[in-house]
Structures are given as structure tokens and as C-alpha cells.
Amino acid sequence: MARRTYAGGSGSRYVILLSSLGLMLMGLVMIYSASSASDYITLGDSAYHLKRQLMWMGIGAVIMIAAMNFDYHKLKNFSWPALGVSVAGLVLALAIGVERWGAQRWIEFGGNTIQPSEYAKLSCVMIAALLLTQRNSGQLRDKDMWGRLLMSVGAVVLLVMLQPDMGTTMSIVFAVFVVLVVGGVEWKALAGLATMGAALAVLGVLAAPYRAARFLSFIDPWADPQGAGYQGIQAMLAFGSGGITGVGLGMSRQKFFYLPAAHTDFIFAIIGEELGLIGTLAIVLGFVLFAYAGIRIAIGTKDMYGRLLAAGVTAIIVVQALMNMAAVTSLMPITGIPMPMVSFGGSSMTFSMLCVGIVLSVSKYGTRGVRVYKGGGVKKGSGSARTDERRGNRRSHLSGIDGGRISARKRA
């Protein structure tokens, strides 16, 4: 009797699912707590944002289930079309999008809004994974790979910066960088990209007065406590009030029109105020478990494309969460980026659940048809990759990444 084996083990799948579910449920509770008072005063419905988030979670669940049962190998055929749709969506947002808080990132339809830049992150990771797989298997020359990668990702980054949205730009760049590292790109090239990226980030800050103001307020928020430093100060007051155990669920003071975007970008501060250090560490633990399981799935995947895809998608979620935490706790300038699966937002929630589904797809199909039978026998389908049993050394397929491009080609 056959039983399915999963890349990273079945335990990793449960960890991904349970950590995601835990984060989403905690997000639901905190969204209601952070928004109920203002919703009642302004809209007459204290559960307005809660009900909308539940709706987006339902849609996201359908997307996640569909993605986890879709063989990720077929995503190679959708990489360039997905990039084209992302670019079109970003152009449309700039042309007819809704402007909020000085940015034009959303397209409105039927009373709802969609943020194309959220899904553009995934298309960039898909393109990077595809191009590196082709390069490492000898289908693409180095210069062709770099040319296509820089043009495709560069086009998305440029359009996102025009919105403007430096936070999403940074998350795209970091996620693609992780794919390049896992894909075995030479360290000299990585160092050159990192240097170029840092230089462009500095230019981006200097080119926009509001970004320069945010950077200065990050250094000294009290220099402009009613302006650029206001959000950072209010977030620090929230964390300081919470202490170890918090002031109690629903008892936040900062959410009463003191802390802007309390249910979106700054929900981590409300968690710190109401649930204290214990609550914030629970959120951190959720993302640590998500990262651990995602890495295990990437390591256990038998083909390079799946490995890069799982690593990149995991990086999208974890890097964005780290950026949000760092901004809210004044460890980096405020970027206006939500916390995946926790903050309110339809695009953010559906995109996050799509990412979870893709990682689960890699776990399900990453063994490429390997089946383990009772008695320890292994049977491989016609398209199966080499297994540890066949190689006999029990080493992870990531073990040869630093060994150079030749070994990477052999594995692809």
C-alpha cells in the first residue's frame, strides 16, 4: 500500500498550516479590537472590518486550496504571463487608481479595492526561479539570464516606486535576492547587487522629501512629534504601556484615534499594548515556525525550480513580516507595509494565502512521484528525480549549492 511522501516531511505541512491559521485567527481578534470603536463611531457597525476580513479569508481559503492542489511545475508556463498581468495592473493603478495617504496603489471595483503590487511580488519570484533554473541547467547563458532578470524585475520595481511604495519595493528586492542566494549565484555578483541596491535605496530616500523626513524621524522622532515622528512615537507609547502582559484585550488607548492605521500597518503595536511582550512574541513565534517549515520544504524538494520557488515565496512572507515589525518598533524607518496574515487588507490576505498554497504545492509535488511502500521499498514514477536512497549518501540537495555552477546544473 502506497503512502505519499512530502518534501520536508508531512510535519512541515502541518506547521505551515497551523502557524498560518494561528496568525490569521490572532489577526482577526486584533483587527476587531483595533477597529471596533472607530467603526462604531464612523460607520455605525463595530464589526465592519471584522466581517470584511472574514470575507477575504474565505476567498483566500479557496485560493489556497486550489494552489496547494495545483502542480507547481506547471507554474513555469505561467511565469511570463503572470509578470505581464502584474505590469498591466501596476500601470492601471497609476492611470486610474485610487489615491490614499499620498500613494496611488489601489484599483477600485464594486466597492472593494485591489493592490496589484501585492501580486507583483509573486511574479518576480516566479521569474527569478524560472530564469535561475534555466541558467543552472544550461538552457540560458549568464548574460541572457541577468538581462531578462534585471529587465523584468526592474520594470516591476520602477512601477511600484512610481506609486510610490518603497516598502513593497524592498520586499521584492529581498525576496529575489534570497532566490539568487539559494540558486547558487556567485558571491561576487551578489555583493555587487547588494551594493547597487543600497546605493539606489539611498538615492530613493534623498529624491523624495517625505522619505527623507521619515528617515530623519527614525533617527530622532521627537524632533517632529506632531509630524513625521508622530506614528513612531504613538507606537512606542503603545508598546511601553503594554509591558510584559499588556493592558488587556480590548483595552488599548492608542487605538482611539491616536495611532493611525491601527488595524493595518500598526496592528503589531496594538498587540504589544493589549497583550504585551507575550502577545508580540507569539506573533514572532508564528513567523519563525512558518520560516522553519518553509525552509525544510525547500531543502526537501527534489528539483531546483521547486526549491527556489518555495524559498522565494517563504521569503516574501517572512521578510515582509520582519519589515513591519522593525518599522513599528522603530528599528527601521516606517515603510507603510502591512503584516502578512495579521493586518487587515483583502489583497494582503488573499496574496498571503496564495503563497501558503504554493509552498504546500511544492511540499506535495516536490518529491516528483516518489512513493514509499510498506517494507521500506521505494517506487519512482517516470518523471521522478534522484532520491537520497538512490544516491546513497543521504545528503540534502542543497548541499551542493556552494559547490559551483556545474553541480547546480546536474541537479536541475
N, C-alpha and C positions, 0 to 999 in steps of 0.2 A: 504494500500500500504506500503510495507516494505522499509525501508531505512537502509543502513548499518551503524553500529556504529564502530568507530575505537578506538583502545587503545590509550589513551592520547588525544582523540578528533581529528577531521579532521584538526583542526588548526595546530596541531603538525606536521602532514604530510606535510602541505604546508610550514611550517617553515623549516623543514628538506630539502625539495626540493629547496626552494628559497635560503636558506643560502648556500647550496652546489653549486647551479648554479652560485650564485654571486661570490663565492670563485674561481670557475673554470674559469669564464669569466675574472675576475681580474687577475688570474694566466696567462691566455692566453696573455693578453695585456702586462704583465710584462715580460713574457718569451720572447716575440718578442723584447721588448725594451732592455732586458738584453743581448740577444744573436745575434741580427741582425748585429751589426758591426763586431763582431768576425766571424760570419758565412759568411759574405760577403768577408772578407779578406782571411779566411782559406778554404772556400768551394765554394765561388762564388755564393752563394744563401743566401740572407739575411733572407729569411723566412724558412730556413731549419728546425729549431727546432719548429717553429710555426706549420708548416704543419704536422710534426710528432706528435706533441701534439694533434692536431685536429684529427688525425687518431686514437690515443689511446683513446681520448674522445668518438669517435664514437663506438669503440669496447666496451668501458666501459659502454656506454649508453645501448647497447644490453644486457650486463651482468646485469646491474642494473634492467632493466625491467623484465628480466627473474627471477631474485632473488626476486623482490617485489611481483611477482605473483605465487611464489612457497611457499606452506605452510611450514613455518619454523619448525613445529612439526616433519616433515619428516627428518629434518636435524639430528635428533638423530641417525638415521640409517647410516648416512654418517660420523659421528664424528671420529670413529676409522680409517676408510679408508682414510679420509682426513689427519689424522695425519700420516698414513703410506706413503701417497704420498708426504707430506711435508718433512718427514725424508729422503725419497728417493731423492727428489730434492736437499736437502741440501748436502747429500752425493755426489750426482752427481756434484754439484757446486764445492765441494772440490777436486773432482777427475779430472774433465775435464773443470772446469770453467775458465772464463776469469779473469785475474788479472788486477786490476786498482787501482792506488793510494795505493799500499801496501796491498790490500784486494782481496780475491778471492770469490766473491759473486754472479757472473753472469754466466748464461749459454747462449751461443750464438747460434742462429739458423737463417738462412736466412737473415743475415744482421741485425737482431734485437737481443736484449738480454732480458732475464727474470731473475728476482731476487727471488728465491724460499723463501727466508726469509720473504718477504712481506706476502705471503700467509700462511706461518707457524704461523704467529701471530694469524690469524683467527682460525686455527686448535686447537691451545692451548686454546683459549677462548671457542670453542665448546666443547672440552673435559672437561674443568673445569665446564662449565654449566651442562653438562650431569652428571658428577660424583656427583656434589652437589645436583642435583635434585634426583638422585637415593639414595643418603645418607639421604636427608631430608624426603624422602618417605619411608624409612626403607628398601630399596632394597639392600643397601650396609652398611656394618659396617664401623665405623670410620677408623679403621686401613687399611681396604681394599681401602677406598676412598683415604686416604692420600698416600698409597703405589702406587696406579695407577697414581694419580696426579703427584707425585714427579718424578716417573719414566718417564712418557710421556712428561711432560713439561721440566724436567731435560734433557732428550735426545735432545730435540729441542734447548734448551739453550746452551748445550755443543757444538753442531754442529755449531750454529751461532757464538759462541765465537771463534771457531777454524778458522773462515773465515779471519780475526777476525772482529766482528761487535758488539761493546759493546752498541751502541745506540739502535739497534734493540732489543738486549737482555734486556735492561732496559725497553723498551716499552712493551715487552711481560710480564715481571715480574709485572709491574704496572697494566696492563690490567687484568691479572689473579688475582692480589690482590684485584682489585675492585670487581670482580666476587665473591671472597671469602667473602668480606665485605657484599655485597648485599645478599649473600646466608646465612647469619646468623652464620658464623663461630665464635666461641668463641674468645673474645678479647685476651685471654692469648695466644692462638695459633697464632693469627695474630701478636701479639707482638714478639713472638718467630721467626716467619717467617721474620718479618721486620729486626730483629737483625741479623739473619743469612744472609739475603740478603745484608745488609750493610757491614758485615764482608767480604763476598765474593766479593763485589764491590771494597773494599779497596785492597784485595789481587789481584784482576784483574788489578787494576791500578799499583800496585807495581811490578807485574810479567812481565809487558811489558814496556820497556824503553820509547817507543813513547807515551804511555798513561801517564806515569809519567811526561814526558816533556810537554804534553798538560795540565796536572793538574797544573804544575808549571807556565806555561804561562798564565793560567787562573788567578792565583794569581797575577802575575806580567808580563804582556805581553811584556813590554818594556825591560825586561831582555834579550830577544832574538827577537828583532824586525824583523829580516830577516829570522828567522827560525820558531820555534814553535808558536811564538806570532804574526806572520805576518797576518794570516787571521783575528784574533780578532781585531788587530789594524786597518786594512783596513775596517772592518765592522763598527768600531766606527767612523772612518773618514766619512763613508757614512752617518751614522745617524746624525753626527754633521753637515755635510754640508746641510742636508735636512731641519733641523729646524722644524717649525710648518707646513708650506705649501709646502715644497720641492723646488727643483731647477727647476722642470718642467718635465712633462712626456717626456722621451727620452733623457733628458739632463744629465744623470748620467755621472760622470767622472770615478768612480770606476770600472765600467763595462769594461773599455778599458784596459783589461789585468792587472789591479791592484788587483781586488778581485777575487780569484779563485772560481769556481763553482757558478758564479753569477746567473745563471738561474736555479740552482738546490738547493743545501743546503743553499746558502746565498741570495736567492731571496728576503727574508724579508728585508735585508739591502738595496737592490736596491729600494725596495718600500719606505723605510724610506728616502732615498736620493732624489728620484724623486717626491714623493707625500707627504713627510714629516710626521709629527706626525698624521695628519689627515688620511693619507693613511694607516699607521700601525694600527691605532685604528679601521679603517673599517675592516681590516683583523681580528683583535681581536674580534670585534662585531660579525663577521660571525661565528666564532667558539663558541662564547658564546651562540648565538642563536641555533646553532647545538646541543650543550651540553644540553641546556634547553629543546629543543624538544625531544631529546633522553631520557632524564630523565623522562619527562612526559609520554612518550610511555612506558617506563619500569614500571613506577608506575601504569599505567592504564591497564597493561597486567594481565590477569586472571590466568595464570598458571606460576609456578616458573621457568620452563625452558625458556619460552619466556622472562620473567623478567630478568633473568641472562644473556641471550643472548643479549638482547637489551642494557643492562647496559655495558656488556663487549665490545661489538662492538663500542658503543659510546665512551667508554674509550680509545680504540685503537686509534681512530682518534684524540680525544681531547688531550690525553696525548702526542702523537707524535707531535702535533702542538705546545703544550707548551714547549716541549723539544727543538724543533727547534728554537722557539723564544728566549728561555733562553740562548741557545748556541750562537746565532747570536748577542745577546745583552750583551754577556759576564757575564750573571748571572749564568752560569754553564760551565764546560769545553766543548769544541767542540766535538760533537759526530758523525758528518757526517750523520745525519738523515734528510731526506727531509721534507718539509711541505706538508701535505696531500692536494690534490686538487689544490695546488697553484704551487708547484715546478714542473719542467719538469721531466718526467720519465714515461715510459709505465707501468711498474709493479706497481709503486705507484698510478698512476691514475686509472688503472683497478681495483686494490685492493680497493681503496677508494670508487669507485662507487659500487663495490660489497657490501661493508659494508653498504652504504646508502640503497641499495636494501634490505638487510637483516633487517635493522631497519624498513623499510617501510612494509616488510612482517609481522614483529611482530605487527606493528600497524594494519594491515589489518586483520590478523587471530588471534590476541591476545584476541579477545572477545569470541572466540571459539563458533561461531554460534549464538550469541545473536543478535536479530533483534528488533528494536523499531518500533512500528506501530503508525499510526496517532491515536490520542486519548490517547497516553501515555502508551498503553499496551506493555508488553514485552513478546516475544515468544522465547523460547530457543530450540536449536537443541538437538539431542540425546546426543551429546558429550559436551554440554555446561558446563562451570564451574559455581560456585556460583556467583551471581551478587550482587551488592550493594542493589538492590531492594529486593532481596530475604533475605539478611542478615538484612536489615532494619536499620543499624547503619551508612551507608554512609561512612565508613572508608576505606582508601586505603588499598590494600592488603599488602603494605609494612609496615603497622603499627605494625604488629606483629613480625617483624623480630627479634627485640631485646628481644622478649619475650621468647626465648629459642627454643630448637630444636623440642619440641613437637608441638608447634603451627606451626612451619615451615612444619612439616610432614603433618599436617592436610590440609595445603594449597596446597601442591604439587599435 
